Structures are given as C-alpha cells and as structure tokens.
Amino acid sequence: MLNKILFRIFVENNITNFMKKQFSLLLGLLMAFSTLFVSCNEENICKITVMSEGDGVASISGHIGTSANVLKGNFVEIVATPADGCTFLGWYVGDLGILVSEEERFVFTASEDLTFVARFKGLFDTSGAINGHHYVDLGLSVKWATCNVGASNLEDYGGYYAWGETEEKENYAWSTYKWSTGVFNSITKYNHYFMSGVVDNKDVLDSEDDVAHVKWGGGWRTPTYAEFTELCNLCTWQWVTVKGINGYRVTGPNGNSIFLPAAGCCSESVVELRGNNGYYMTNLNDKGACNYSYALRFINGSYSNISFDRSQGHSVRPVCE
C-alpha cells in the first residue's frame, strides 16, 4: 500500500514538473513573439517581390507566392527556375532594369522594398512582327518567320504548296499543276527550253505566284536559294522534338533560333515522310530541268538544297528584309 502511495506522489510530482516546464516554454515563446511583433513595425519590414519574363518561374525560398514581408537585416534567397531548354539571363531590379545577379539562386540582405525580375530566354523567342506575322532575327541577311505558311504555331506543319501555286489542293500531280497542260513536259510558265513547253526564260517566282507573299502580304516572300544556303552554312543545326514534332532547331550566329518541323511532302494525294524529312520551297526554278525547282531537303543528320519535281507539295517558310 505504501509503495502505491509513493508511486502516485512520484508520478504527480513529475507530471506537475513537466507541465511547469511546458508552461514556461510556452510563456517564453509568447514573450518572444510579442517582442518580435513589437519590433516588426512598418519601418522594419521590407516587402520583397519577384516576377518573371519569359519561360521560367521566379520564387522566394521559404515563402508561398511571389511576395514576402521580411525583417530588415535578414537574408533572403530568391530562385529562378528556367523551363526545359530555356536559359536564365539574370535578376534585374529597378525602373532601369539593372542586372544584379546572373545566378539562378541569389541571396541578399533585406534593406528596403524591392521587386526583382527574373528574365529567361526561350528556345524560339521572337524578335518582332511584320504584317501580323512574327519573325526571328538570326543575324543573317534576312529575317526568318517563326512558322510555316498555313501554320498557327512554330511546331505546326502548315500547308503544302506546289511551286508557283498559292492554294492547297487534294492531288499534287502534273495533271493538276497550274503551270502545265497536264503532263510533265508541257510547262506554260517558268521555262527555258522549248522541248519542255512555253519558253519565257523565267526562273524566279513572280510576286503573284509566291504563296508567302500572297498569303502574308507586306514584305514576306519565299526564300531564295542563296538564303537557304546561308541558313545551312552559317547556322547550327540540331535535330530536336518540340511538343512531339520532329525537326531541326536552327540557331543563327547571334544565338537566336527557329524550328523547322519535318513536315514531309505531298505526292499526288499522299503526305510522305512526315516526321522524318523536311522539304522547304525556294523561289528558284532549276534552269537545267525546268520541270523541277529547288528546295531545302533535310533528314536527321543531313540538310542541303536539292532539285525536286515542282508539282509536288512542299512546305513554305517565309522571309522578309
């Protein structure tokens, strides 16, 4: 019986001591919080805000959202997270956009209200627009459109056009070709040899037969042979997949890029080699064989200008001055 009484007293005393310790700890926390609350008036608080420009996310470590109230003198870490394939350019602050750090994680001491902007460069950022259509300045002699004629987005295949025609159709063959009488050797425009049809010695598309100019207007047109050669020789070509579409990322000397989807080509009523090959029309006829015109052809690992049957349907990527 005595043992039970002693045990009960022991337990009660220890519980009481435990509760006292917990109460003291709670009281201490309340006092500390009260002191912090009193010291954190508006003069001692800095509002830190982060924003983003381009494909990426800006955040403040340890905080939810893009703004945080921080006690003056405390360290703050802001974090820039680029989207896949994008590049972080730096943290900028102030009305003049002053660069303060090129590190994705930037730590500083809070001293005043500040807004930081994280700037990101995408794979295919545009440089501007002409007549409602965007272009990229690759650092070459002309500006290149961001997408094909008939496309809404850079990864869309767009339309298919026979050389010198301005509308799509169901059947791409000599029997339906605008500039012939229905057979291979009966050319009615853009021809140098009498055995191929009517001779007019034309080899460059007139504006009214240039689908890029007809569809987009302004200064847009189909690229020349030389402009595609420049694209091949002066740019870096990388086979990539954008939103499930294969093609080439073409990066100019200045670091800007365009995407050329592997849209294949149309022969009669069939789209061939889509996802593996690209055929992009130039504005130049083949003088040596007027039934053919030049086009940029590419597959994974190879790209060059080659002569093709001009009745086939090819992609068109416009350029402008």
C-alpha positions as CSV (number, residue, x, y, z in Angstrom):
1,M,0.0,0.0,0.0
2,L,2.8,2.4,0.9
3,N,4.5,1.6,-2.3
4,K,1.4,2.6,-4.3
5,I,1.1,5.9,-2.5
6,L,4.8,6.7,-3.0
7,F,4.5,5.8,-6.7
8,R,1.4,8.1,-7.1
9,I,3.2,11.0,-5.5
10,F,6.2,10.5,-7.7
11,V,4.1,10.4,-10.9
12,E,2.0,13.5,-9.8
13,N,5.2,15.5,-9.0
14,N,6.8,14.6,-12.3
15,I,3.7,15.4,-14.2
16,T,3.5,18.7,-12.4
17,N,7.1,19.5,-13.2
18,F,6.6,18.5,-16.8
19,M,3.6,20.8,-17.1
20,K,5.5,23.6,-15.4
21,K,8.3,23.2,-17.9
22,Q,5.9,23.2,-20.9
23,F,4.1,26.3,-19.5
24,S,7.5,28.0,-19.1
25,L,8.4,27.1,-22.6
26,L,5.1,28.4,-23.9
27,L,5.4,31.6,-22.0
28,G,8.9,32.1,-23.4
29,L,7.6,31.7,-26.9
30,L,4.8,34.1,-26.3
31,M,7.1,36.7,-24.9
32,A,9.5,36.2,-27.9
33,F,6.6,36.5,-30.3
34,S,5.4,39.6,-28.5
35,T,8.8,41.2,-28.7
36,L,9.1,40.2,-32.4
37,F,5.7,41.6,-33.1
38,V,6.5,44.9,-31.4
39,S,9.9,45.2,-33.3
40,C,8.4,44.3,-36.7
41,N,6.6,47.6,-37.4
42,E,6.3,49.0,-40.9
43,E,9.7,50.7,-40.7
44,N,11.4,47.4,-40.0
45,I,9.7,45.3,-42.7
46,C,10.8,45.0,-46.3
47,K,8.4,43.8,-49.0
48,I,10.3,41.6,-51.5
49,T,8.5,40.8,-54.7
50,V,9.7,38.6,-57.6
51,M,8.4,38.5,-61.2
52,S,9.4,36.6,-64.3
53,E,9.8,37.4,-68.0
54,G,10.0,34.5,-70.5
55,D,9.7,30.8,-69.9
56,G,10.5,30.3,-66.3
57,V,9.4,30.7,-62.7
58,A,10.6,33.1,-60.0
59,S,10.1,32.3,-56.3
60,I,11.3,33.3,-52.8
61,S,12.8,30.5,-50.7
62,G,10.6,29.6,-47.7
63,H,7.6,31.6,-48.9
64,I,4.5,30.8,-50.8
65,G,3.7,33.2,-53.6
66,T,5.7,35.9,-55.3
67,S,5.8,38.4,-52.4
68,A,7.1,38.2,-48.8
69,N,7.4,40.6,-45.9
70,V,10.9,40.2,-44.5
71,L,12.5,41.8,-41.4
72,K,15.3,44.3,-42.2
73,G,18.7,42.8,-42.0
74,N,17.5,39.2,-42.7
75,F,18.9,37.2,-45.5
76,V,16.6,36.5,-48.4
77,E,17.1,33.9,-51.2
78,I,15.3,34.2,-54.5
79,V,15.3,31.4,-57.0
80,A,14.9,31.4,-60.8
81,T,13.8,28.1,-62.4
82,P,14.0,28.1,-66.3
83,A,11.6,25.9,-68.3
84,D,13.1,23.0,-70.1
85,G,15.5,24.1,-72.8
86,C,15.4,27.7,-71.7
87,T,18.2,29.9,-70.4
88,F,18.2,32.1,-67.3
89,L,19.5,35.6,-68.2
90,G,19.7,37.2,-64.8
91,W,18.0,39.0,-61.9
92,Y,17.1,42.6,-62.8
93,V,15.8,45.3,-60.4
94,G,14.7,49.0,-60.7
95,D,13.0,51.0,-63.3
96,L,16.1,50.9,-65.5
97,G,16.3,47.1,-65.3
98,I,19.7,46.9,-63.7
99,L,21.3,43.4,-63.7
100,V,22.2,42.4,-60.1
101,S,23.0,38.7,-60.5
102,E,23.3,36.1,-63.2
103,E,23.0,33.2,-60.6
104,E,19.7,31.3,-60.5
105,R,19.9,31.4,-56.7
106,F,20.6,34.9,-55.4
107,V,21.0,35.7,-51.7
108,F,20.9,39.3,-50.3
109,T,20.2,41.2,-47.2
110,A,16.8,42.8,-46.9
111,S,17.1,46.6,-46.6
112,E,14.2,48.1,-48.5
113,D,11.2,47.2,-50.5
114,L,12.4,45.7,-53.8
115,T,11.0,44.0,-56.9
116,F,13.2,41.6,-58.7
117,V,12.6,40.4,-62.3
118,A,13.9,37.0,-63.5
119,R,14.5,37.1,-67.2
120,F,14.6,33.9,-69.3
121,K,15.4,33.3,-72.9
122,G,13.3,30.7,-74.7
123,L,14.5,28.4,-77.4
124,F,12.5,30.2,-80.0
125,D,11.9,33.7,-78.8
126,T,10.6,36.1,-81.5
127,S,12.3,39.3,-82.5
128,G,9.2,41.2,-83.8
129,A,6.3,41.0,-86.2
130,I,5.6,42.3,-89.8
131,N,2.1,42.4,-91.1
132,G,0.9,40.3,-88.1
133,H,3.4,37.5,-88.6
134,H,6.3,37.0,-86.2
135,Y,9.9,36.7,-87.2
136,V,13.3,35.8,-85.7
137,D,16.5,37.8,-86.4
138,L,19.1,35.1,-86.7
139,G,21.9,37.5,-87.6
140,L,21.7,36.7,-91.3
141,S,20.8,38.8,-94.4
142,V,17.0,38.3,-93.9
143,K,14.6,37.7,-91.0
144,W,13.0,34.3,-90.9
145,A,9.4,33.6,-90.0
146,T,8.7,31.7,-86.8
147,C,6.3,29.2,-88.5
148,N,5.3,27.9,-91.9
149,V,2.6,29.3,-94.2
150,G,-0.7,27.8,-93.0
151,A,0.6,27.2,-89.5
152,S,-0.5,28.9,-86.3
153,N,2.3,27.7,-84.1
154,L,6.0,27.0,-84.7
155,E,5.6,23.3,-84.4
156,D,2.6,23.1,-86.8
157,Y,3.3,21.5,-90.2
158,G,1.4,24.2,-92.1
159,G,0.2,23.8,-95.7
160,Y,1.7,22.1,-98.7
161,Y,2.1,24.0,-102.0
162,A,3.3,23.2,-105.5
163,W,5.9,25.5,-106.8
164,G,4.3,28.7,-108.2
165,E,0.9,27.8,-106.8
166,T,-0.8,29.7,-104.0
167,E,-3.5,27.3,-102.8
168,E,-3.5,23.8,-101.3
169,K,-5.3,21.0,-103.1
170,E,-6.2,17.3,-102.7
171,N,-4.0,16.0,-105.5
172,Y,-0.4,17.1,-106.2
173,A,0.4,15.9,-109.7
174,W,1.2,17.2,-113.2
175,S,-2.4,16.6,-114.2
176,T,-3.5,19.2,-111.6
177,Y,-0.4,21.5,-111.8
178,K,-1.3,25.1,-112.6
179,W,1.7,25.8,-114.9
180,S,1.4,22.9,-117.3
181,T,-1.2,21.5,-119.7
182,G,-1.4,18.3,-117.6
183,V,1.8,16.4,-118.4
184,F,5.5,16.6,-117.4
185,N,6.9,18.3,-120.5
186,S,4.2,20.9,-121.1
187,I,5.3,23.8,-118.9
188,T,3.4,27.0,-119.5
189,K,5.4,29.4,-117.3
190,Y,9.0,29.5,-115.8
191,N,10.7,27.6,-118.6
192,H,14.0,27.9,-120.6
193,Y,13.7,25.0,-123.1
194,F,11.2,24.7,-126.0
195,M,11.1,21.0,-125.6
196,S,9.6,21.4,-122.1
197,G,6.9,23.8,-123.2
198,V,6.4,27.6,-123.5
199,V,9.7,29.4,-123.2
200,D,9.7,32.6,-121.1
201,N,13.2,32.3,-119.5
202,K,11.8,33.0,-116.1
203,D,13.4,31.2,-113.2
204,V,12.4,33.2,-110.1
205,L,8.8,33.3,-108.8
206,D,6.8,36.4,-109.6
207,S,5.1,38.0,-106.5
208,E,1.7,36.9,-107.7
209,D,2.9,33.3,-107.8
210,D,4.7,33.4,-104.4
211,V,2.5,31.9,-101.8
212,A,4.3,33.5,-98.9
213,H,3.7,37.0,-100.4
214,V,0.2,36.3,-101.4
215,K,-0.9,34.8,-98.1
216,W,1.1,37.0,-95.7
217,G,1.5,40.3,-97.7
218,G,3.9,43.1,-96.7
219,G,7.5,42.2,-97.4
220,W,7.1,38.5,-96.8
221,R,8.2,36.1,-99.6
222,T,9.6,32.7,-100.3
223,P,13.4,32.4,-99.6
224,T,15.9,32.4,-102.3
225,Y,18.4,29.6,-103.0
226,A,21.2,31.7,-101.6
227,E,19.2,32.5,-98.4
228,F,18.7,28.8,-97.7
229,T,22.4,28.2,-98.4
230,E,23.2,30.9,-95.9
231,L,20.9,29.2,-93.4
232,C,22.8,25.9,-94.0
233,N,26.3,27.3,-93.9
234,L,26.2,29.9,-91.2
235,C,23.8,28.3,-88.6
236,T,24.0,25.4,-86.2
237,W,21.5,22.6,-86.9
238,Q,20.2,20.4,-84.1
239,W,17.6,17.6,-84.5
240,V,15.0,18.1,-81.8
241,T,11.5,17.2,-80.8
242,V,9.1,20.1,-80.0
243,K,5.7,19.1,-78.5
244,G,6.0,15.7,-80.1
245,I,7.1,17.0,-83.5
246,N,10.5,16.2,-85.0
247,G,12.5,18.8,-86.9
248,Y,15.6,21.0,-86.8
249,R,16.4,23.7,-84.4
250,V,18.4,26.2,-86.5
251,T,20.5,28.6,-84.4
252,G,21.9,31.7,-86.1
253,P,25.3,33.4,-85.4
254,N,23.6,35.7,-82.8
255,G,22.2,32.8,-80.8
256,N,18.6,33.1,-81.8
257,S,16.7,30.1,-83.2
258,I,13.9,28.9,-85.4
259,F,12.3,25.5,-85.6
260,L,11.7,23.7,-89.0
261,P,9.3,20.8,-88.5
262,A,9.8,17.7,-90.5
263,A,6.6,18.1,-92.4
264,G,7.4,15.7,-95.3
265,C,5.9,16.4,-98.7
266,C,2.8,15.7,-100.8
267,S,2.9,13.5,-103.8
268,E,-0.4,13.1,-105.5
269,S,-2.8,12.7,-102.6
270,V,-0.4,11.3,-100.0
271,V,1.7,13.1,-97.4
272,E,5.1,11.2,-97.4
273,L,7.9,11.1,-94.9
274,R,6.3,13.3,-92.3
275,G,8.2,13.2,-89.1
276,N,11.4,12.2,-90.8
277,N,12.0,14.6,-93.7
278,G,11.5,18.3,-94.4
279,Y,11.1,19.9,-97.9
280,Y,11.1,23.7,-97.9
281,M,10.5,25.6,-101.2
282,T,12.9,28.1,-102.6
283,N,11.8,30.7,-105.1
284,L,14.2,29.4,-107.8
285,N,13.4,27.1,-110.7
286,D,16.0,24.6,-112.0
287,K,17.3,26.0,-115.3
288,G,18.8,22.7,-116.2
289,A,15.5,20.9,-115.8
290,C,12.6,23.3,-115.8
291,N,10.1,20.7,-114.6
292,Y,12.0,20.9,-111.3
293,S,12.6,23.6,-108.7
294,Y,15.0,23.9,-105.8
295,A,14.0,23.1,-102.2
296,L,15.8,22.7,-98.9
297,R,15.6,19.0,-98.0
298,F,16.6,17.6,-94.6
299,I,16.6,14.4,-92.7
300,N,18.2,13.8,-89.3
301,G,21.9,14.4,-89.9
302,S,21.7,16.0,-93.4
303,Y,20.4,19.2,-94.9
304,S,21.0,20.8,-98.3
305,N,19.3,22.4,-101.4
306,I,18.2,19.8,-103.9
307,S,16.1,20.0,-107.1
308,F,12.6,18.4,-106.9
309,D,9.5,17.8,-109.0
310,R,7.8,21.2,-108.9
311,S,4.3,19.7,-109.0
312,Q,4.8,18.2,-105.5
313,G,3.5,19.9,-102.4
314,H,6.2,21.4,-100.2
315,S,6.4,23.5,-97.0
316,V,7.0,27.2,-97.2
317,R,8.9,29.2,-94.5
318,P,8.7,32.9,-95.4
319,V,11.4,35.5,-95.0
320,C,11.4,39.3,-95.0
321,E,14.1,42.0,-95.3
